[in-house]
Amino acid sequence: MARERREIRRIESAAARQVTFSKRRRGLFKKAEELAVLCDADVALLVFSSTGKLSQYASSSMNEIIDKYSTHSKNLGKSHQPSLDLNLEQSKYTGLNEQLTEASLRLRQMRGEALEGLSVDELHQMERKLEAGLQRVLCTKDQLFMQQISELQQKGTQLEDENSRLKNQVPQVQATGTIAVADGENVLTEDGQSSESVMTALNSGSSNDNDDGSDISLKLAAALEVIRSKDYHDSLHDSMSRCTDGVTKSS
């Protein structure tokens, strides 16, 4: 006869509940011990009764198993963090890609392309936007033109002032140039006379030097002739003396 299966629900009787807790706790601890021995696993069990009483089982040290569980939980959280970051980046990329697609479509529509799916109201709204943009462009261009015109006017005023200043300086420069030319002619006249006298003196000095040089050259030539004639007479006298001594000895 098959055993009737008991329904799993809370036992109302406190005594029966305590008896069942004790039996099942022993059976749970026995199964945990068998699992640790047969499979060489680290097993730890913590059981709190309805009254708050703690019952525990550990195949080795309970603290070591709890530390191992804490380390594993931390590593598991870190391993899931890159996945979360990747999902966040993917969502951001998807949103940016959608914004880029929408902006590209609007730009094409502003250029007059891809207008097939637009309604009349959307076309009127786009027309108003284009007119407002064109008005801003024209205003900006006019401002730039006015700024350039103002700068050119300022430069023209500066050039006119510079031209007037130079015109005022022209008579002064001309008067100064006339005085300088007159003084230069006087200086040239005086310098011409002095240079002429200097040249005359130099010419005379050079002619005197040339004459002195000619006299010295003549004197040197004469001295050389005298020396040569003296040497000739001495040599002639020596020759005659030698001849006389030879005749004397032969006789």
Disulfide bonds with the S-S distance in Angstrom:
none
